[in-house]
Amino acid sequence: MISLSPVQSLLACCLVLVVGRVLTSQIGVLRRYSIPDPIVGGLLFAILAYALANWGGVSVSLETSIRPTLLLLFFGCIGLTANLKLLAKGGPRLIAFLLALVPFLIMQNAVGLGMAWLLDMHPLMGLLGGTITLVGGHGTGAAYATRFADFNNIQDVMALAMTSATLGLVLGGVLGGPVAEWLMRRHKLRGSLDPQASAGPAPLDVVEPAAPPTAGSFIVSMTAAFVCLVVGGYLAMLVEGAPVSLPNFLWCLATGVLIRNGGARLGLKLDDRATEIIGTISLSLFLGMTMMTLDLSSVARLAGPLALMLIVQTLFCALYAAWVVFRLLKSDYEAAIMSAAFCGFGLGATATAIANMQALTRRHGPAPEAFIVVPVTGAFLVDILNVIVLTSLISLPFVGGM
């Protein structure tokens, strides 16, 4: 057995991230569907380690005790970039988008629970095949998977979470464009770049590039992130015996929101770009280590039930986006673009949602309201709403108590 020290494990993870970045930049299908670098590089490492262990008789052991800290840092940084003042810019469409999102979160989990019951799986596995991974993505999926493994003793849960989140990114990117194109053909909608459109292309605003973050801004953001860890951990300890159990990362996220929006009154200014970089690095390292230690034999055992669950979730998301989201958002061109983004949210991540919109607007014309509503929702609102829904469901006896 080859046992790597903490520093050697971090070095191996960084090399995995570099390899993942090279592969995603060179392989078109990976770049098109925005597959994260840690997933690609980490999965490649897991395959090589699996082959080495089974055919070479040599196993590789990583020191991964830093993983929980990295995950909490990521969620603390999400809270630190949550500017609540942006809510006012979304207007009626933002409210309509949220009104469409909340029932979807509940129903997507209901679909997952139903599929888990049909496949004779633990109900929590249905939630992992629901909004935990499909709306929450890899970070939320990993957080809940760790919790389910520790407190519910569910085997292979991390493998299911990472596989579901990865496939969700692909499905969300594939589904959004066709749904929007179908809506536009059905309702005869045109953007400003389409033939016979009533308006010409919107002028492009010239934006001066902002100065890059400084070392000082990184230090301030890192300090705030560690404050989120300490305060969030203390709050989680205070309510440890409460009837409704909240995950630790939620307290870190909430602390970050308070610092970001309350600190301005005290003269505290955070550079969102520096905070986002810290959060991205933390999540990348966490996901890299998680994927590197995946048990591929467990993934193979879950492939059949997971594929069936995701097929049903994909059909449900497409129908909901076309028949509910589109109508709530006024059934116009902007609504079609945001319906495509909703598919990215419902199965993938914010990056997938924005990528869907960019592909459509390059072809049909600008959708300015969509590019306000979707990033604001994806920045933090969807994560907060998702945690509220999941916490309520997990507290039910027939879900979390089994």
C-alpha positions in Angstrom: 0.0 0.0 0.0 1.1 3.5 -0.8 0.1 5.9 1.9 0.4 9.6 1.1 1.0 12.3 3.7 -1.3 15.3 4.0 1.0 17.4 1.9 1.5 14.7 -0.7 -2.3 14.2 -0.9 -2.8 17.9 -1.5 -0.1 17.8 -4.2 -1.8 14.8 -5.8 -5.1 16.6 -5.7 -3.6 19.7 -7.3 -2.1 17.6 -10.1 -5.5 16.0 -10.6 -7.1 19.4 -11.0 -4.4 20.4 -13.5 -5.0 17.3 -15.6 -8.8 17.8 -15.3 -8.4 21.4 -16.6 -6.3 20.3 -19.6 -8.8 17.6 -20.5 -11.9 19.8 -20.2 -10.2 22.5 -22.3 -9.2 20.0 -25.1 -12.1 17.6 -25.2 -15.2 19.3 -26.8 -17.9 17.3 -25.1 -16.5 18.0 -21.7 -16.1 21.7 -22.4 -19.6 22.0 -24.0 -21.4 20.5 -21.0 -19.3 22.4 -18.4 -18.1 19.2 -16.6 -16.0 20.4 -13.6 -12.3 19.9 -13.7 -12.2 18.0 -10.4 -14.8 15.5 -11.6 -12.8 14.7 -14.8 -9.4 14.6 -13.2 -10.6 12.9 -10.0 -12.5 10.2 -11.9 -9.4 9.5 -14.1 -7.3 9.1 -10.9 -10.0 6.8 -9.4 -9.9 4.6 -12.5 -6.1 4.4 -12.5 -6.1 3.6 -8.7 -8.8 0.9 -9.2 -6.8 -0.7 -12.1 -3.5 -0.5 -10.0 -5.2 -2.1 -7.0 -6.9 -4.9 -8.9 -4.3 -5.8 -11.5 -1.1 -4.5 -9.9 -1.8 -5.4 -6.3 -0.9 -1.9 -5.1 -3.5 0.3 -3.3 -3.1 4.1 -2.8 -4.3 5.7 0.4 -4.9 9.5 0.7 -5.0 11.7 3.8 -8.3 13.5 3.4 -9.0 14.8 6.9 -9.0 18.4 5.5 -12.1 17.7 3.3 -14.8 18.8 5.8 -13.0 22.1 6.4 -12.7 22.7 2.6 -16.4 22.1 2.2 -17.4 24.5 5.0 -15.1 27.1 3.5 -16.9 26.8 0.2 -20.4 27.4 1.7 -19.1 30.2 3.9 -17.9 31.9 0.7 -21.3 31.4 -0.9 -22.8 33.4 1.9 -20.1 36.0 1.7 -21.0 36.8 -1.9 -24.8 36.9 -1.3 -25.7 40.5 -1.9 -29.4 40.8 -0.9 -29.6 44.2 -2.6 -29.6 42.4 -6.0 -33.1 41.1 -5.2 -34.7 44.4 -6.1 -33.3 44.3 -9.6 -35.1 41.2 -10.6 -38.6 42.7 -10.4 -41.7 40.7 -11.2 -39.9 38.0 -13.2 -37.7 37.2 -10.3 -40.7 36.7 -8.1 -42.4 34.6 -10.8 -39.2 32.5 -11.2 -39.0 31.9 -7.4 -42.8 31.0 -7.4 -42.0 28.4 -10.1 -38.9 27.1 -8.3 -40.3 26.4 -4.8 -43.0 23.9 -5.9 -40.4 22.3 -8.3 -38.0 21.6 -5.4 -40.8 19.8 -3.5 -42.0 17.8 -6.5 -38.5 16.8 -7.7 -37.8 15.4 -4.3 -41.2 13.7 -4.3 -40.2 12.1 -7.6 -36.9 10.9 -6.1 -38.7 9.5 -3.1 -41.2 7.7 -5.3 -38.4 6.2 -7.4 -36.5 5.1 -4.3 -39.6 3.4 -3.0 -40.1 1.6 -6.4 -36.5 0.5 -6.5 -36.5 -0.6 -2.8 -33.8 2.0 -1.8 -33.5 4.1 1.4 -35.7 7.2 1.1 -32.6 9.4 1.6 -31.2 7.9 -1.6 -34.2 9.3 -3.4 -33.4 12.8 -2.1 -29.8 12.3 -3.3 -31.4 11.6 -6.7 -33.5 14.7 -6.2 -32.6 18.3 -5.4 -29.6 17.4 -3.2 -27.5 16.7 -6.3 -29.6 17.9 -9.3 -30.3 21.4 -7.9 -27.6 21.5 -5.3 -24.8 20.2 -7.4 -21.6 18.5 -6.3 -21.0 20.7 -3.2 -24.4 20.2 -1.7 -24.4 16.6 -2.8 -21.1 15.9 -1.1 -22.2 17.7 2.1 -25.4 15.7 2.5 -23.7 12.4 1.4 -21.1 12.9 4.2 -23.9 13.5 6.6 -26.0 10.5 5.5 -22.9 8.2 5.7 -22.0 9.4 9.2 -25.5 9.6 10.8 -27.6 7.2 8.8 -24.9 4.6 7.9 -25.9 4.4 4.3 -23.3 2.6 2.1 -22.1 3.9 -1.3 -23.9 7.2 -0.7 -21.0 9.4 -1.9 -20.7 7.4 -5.1 -24.3 8.0 -5.8 -24.1 11.7 -5.0 -21.1 12.4 -7.2 -22.3 10.3 -10.1 -25.8 11.9 -10.0 -24.5 15.5 -9.8 -22.1 14.8 -12.8 -24.8 13.3 -15.0 -27.1 16.1 -14.0 -24.7 18.7 -15.4 -24.8 16.9 -18.8 -28.5 16.4 -18.8 -29.2 20.0 -17.8 -27.0 21.2 -20.7 -28.5 18.9 -23.2 -32.2 19.6 -22.2 -32.3 23.4 -22.0 -31.8 24.3 -25.6 -34.3 21.9 -27.1 -37.0 22.9 -24.6 -36.5 26.6 -25.4 -36.4 26.0 -29.2 -39.6 24.0 -29.0 -41.3 26.7 -27.0 -40.2 29.4 -29.5 -41.5 27.4 -32.5 -44.8 26.5 -30.8 -45.6 30.0 -29.7 -43.9 31.8 -32.8 -41.5 33.8 -30.6 -38.5 35.6 -32.1 -35.4 37.3 -30.6 -33.9 40.5 -32.0 -31.5 38.5 -34.2 -34.1 36.3 -35.8 -35.6 37.1 -39.3 -38.7 39.3 -39.2 -38.0 40.3 -35.6 -39.6 43.6 -34.6 -36.5 45.1 -33.0 -32.9 45.1 -34.0 -30.0 43.8 -31.9 -29.6 45.5 -28.6 -26.4 47.6 -28.4 -23.6 46.2 -26.4 -22.4 48.1 -23.4 -18.7 48.7 -23.1 -17.5 47.8 -19.7 -14.1 48.7 -18.4 -12.2 45.7 -17.0 -12.0 45.8 -13.2 -8.7 45.7 -11.4 -7.8 42.2 -10.2 -8.1 41.4 -6.5 -5.1 42.3 -4.3 -3.3 40.3 -1.7 -5.0 42.5 0.9 -8.5 41.7 -0.4 -7.7 38.0 -0.3 -6.6 38.2 3.3 -9.8 40.0 4.3 -12.0 37.5 2.4 -10.1 34.6 3.9 -10.5 36.0 7.4 -14.2 36.4 6.8 -14.4 32.8 5.5 -12.8 31.4 8.6 -15.0 33.5 10.8 -17.9 31.8 9.0 -16.4 28.4 9.9 -15.9 29.3 13.6 -19.2 31.0 14.2 -21.1 28.5 12.1 -19.6 25.6 14.0 -20.4 27.2 17.3 -24.0 27.8 16.2 -24.3 24.2 15.0 -23.1 23.0 18.4 -25.6 25.2 20.2 -28.6 23.6 18.4 -27.2 20.1 18.2 -30.0 18.7 20.3 -32.8 20.6 18.6 -35.8 18.6 17.2 -34.9 19.7 13.6 -31.3 19.0 12.7 -29.7 21.5 10.4 -26.4 20.7 8.5 -23.3 22.5 9.6 -22.7 24.1 6.3 -26.0 25.9 6.5 -24.8 27.8 9.6 -21.6 28.7 7.8 -23.6 30.0 4.8 -26.0 32.0 7.0 -23.1 33.5 8.9 -21.6 34.6 5.6 -24.9 36.2 4.5 -25.0 38.2 7.7 -21.4 39.3 7.4 -21.8 40.3 3.7 -25.0 42.3 4.2 -24.6 43.6 7.7 -20.8 44.3 7.6 -21.2 47.1 5.1 -22.9 49.2 7.8 -19.8 48.8 9.9 -17.4 49.7 7.1 -16.5 46.1 6.1 -16.0 45.8 2.4 -15.3 42.4 0.8 -14.0 41.8 -2.7 -16.5 39.3 -4.2 -14.0 38.2 -6.8 -11.5 37.3 -4.1 -14.1 35.5 -2.1 -15.4 33.6 -5.2 -11.8 32.4 -6.0 -11.3 31.2 -2.4 -14.6 29.3 -2.6 -13.8 27.8 -6.0 -10.4 26.6 -4.8 -11.9 25.1 -1.7 -14.7 23.3 -3.6 -12.2 22.1 -6.3 -9.9 20.6 -3.8 -12.8 19.0 -1.9 -14.3 17.5 -5.0 -10.9 16.4 -6.3 -10.2 14.4 -3.1 -13.7 13.1 -3.1 -13.5 11.8 -6.6 -10.0 10.4 -6.1 -11.3 8.2 -3.3 -14.4 6.9 -5.1 -15.1 3.2 -4.9 -15.8 2.4 -8.6 -17.3 -1.0 -7.8 -20.0 0.8 -5.8 -20.7 3.2 -8.7 -21.1 0.2 -11.0 -23.7 -1.4 -8.6 -25.7 1.9 -8.5 -25.6 2.5 -12.3 -28.9 0.8 -13.1 -31.2 2.4 -10.4 -29.5 5.8 -10.8 -30.0 5.8 -14.6 -33.7 5.0 -14.2 -34.1 7.7 -11.6 -32.4 10.4 -13.7 -34.4 9.5 -16.8 -37.6 10.1 -14.9 -36.2 13.3 -13.4 -35.2 14.6 -16.8 -38.7 14.0 -18.2 -40.3 15.7 -15.2 -38.0 18.8 -15.5 -38.7 19.2 -19.2 -42.5 19.1 -18.7 -42.3 21.5 -15.7 -40.1 24.0 -17.6 -42.4 24.0 -20.7 -45.8 24.0 -19.0 -45.3 25.8 -15.7 -42.2 28.0 -15.8 -42.8 29.4 -19.3 -46.4 30.3 -18.5 -45.6 31.9 -15.1 -42.9 34.1 -16.8 -45.4 35.7 -19.3 -44.9 33.2 -22.2 -42.7 35.5 -24.2 -39.1 35.3 -25.6 -37.5 36.0 -22.3 -39.7 33.3 -20.7 -38.4 30.8 -23.3 -34.8 31.7 -22.5 -35.4 31.4 -18.8 -37.2 28.1 -19.2 -33.9 26.8 -20.8 -32.1 28.2 -17.8 -34.5 26.5 -15.5 -33.6 23.1 -17.0 -30.0 24.0 -16.2 -31.0 24.7 -12.6 -33.3 21.7 -12.3 -30.7 19.1 -13.4 -27.3 20.8 -13.3 -26.0 24.0 -11.8 -26.0 27.8 -12.2 -23.2 27.5 -14.7 -25.2 25.1 -16.8 -28.2 27.5 -16.7 -26.2 30.5 -17.9 -24.5 28.4 -20.6 -27.9 27.4 -21.9 -29.0 31.1 -22.1 -25.7 32.1 -23.7 -26.1 29.5 -26.5 -29.7 30.6 -27.2 -29.1 34.4 -27.1 -26.1 34.1 -29.4 -28.4 32.6 -32.0 -31.7 34.5 -31.4 -30.7 37.8 -29.6 -30.3 39.3 -26.2 -32.5 38.5 -23.2 -31.5 41.2 -20.6 -34.0 40.3 -17.9 -33.0 36.7 -18.0 -29.4 37.6 -17.3 -30.5 39.4 -14.2 -32.9 37.0 -12.8 -31.0 33.7 -13.3 -27.6 34.7 -11.8 -29.3 36.3 -8.8 -31.4 33.2 -8.2 -28.4 30.9 -8.8 -26.0 32.9 -6.7 -27.6 32.0 -3.4 -31.4 32.0 -3.4 -31.7 28.5 -4.9 -29.3 27.1 -2.3 -31.2 28.6 0.6 -34.6 27.5 -0.7 -33.2 24.0 -1.4 -31.8 23.6 2.1 -35.1 24.7 3.6 -37.1 22.2 1.6 -34.6 19.4 2.3 -34.4 20.1 6.0 -38.2 19.9 6.2 -38.3 16.6 4.2 -35.5 15.0 6.2 -37.3 15.7 9.5 -40.2 13.6 8.4 -40.2 10.2 10.2 -40.7 8.2 7.0 -37.8 9.9 5.3 -34.9 10.6 7.7 -36.1 8.3 10.5 -35.8 5.1 8.5 
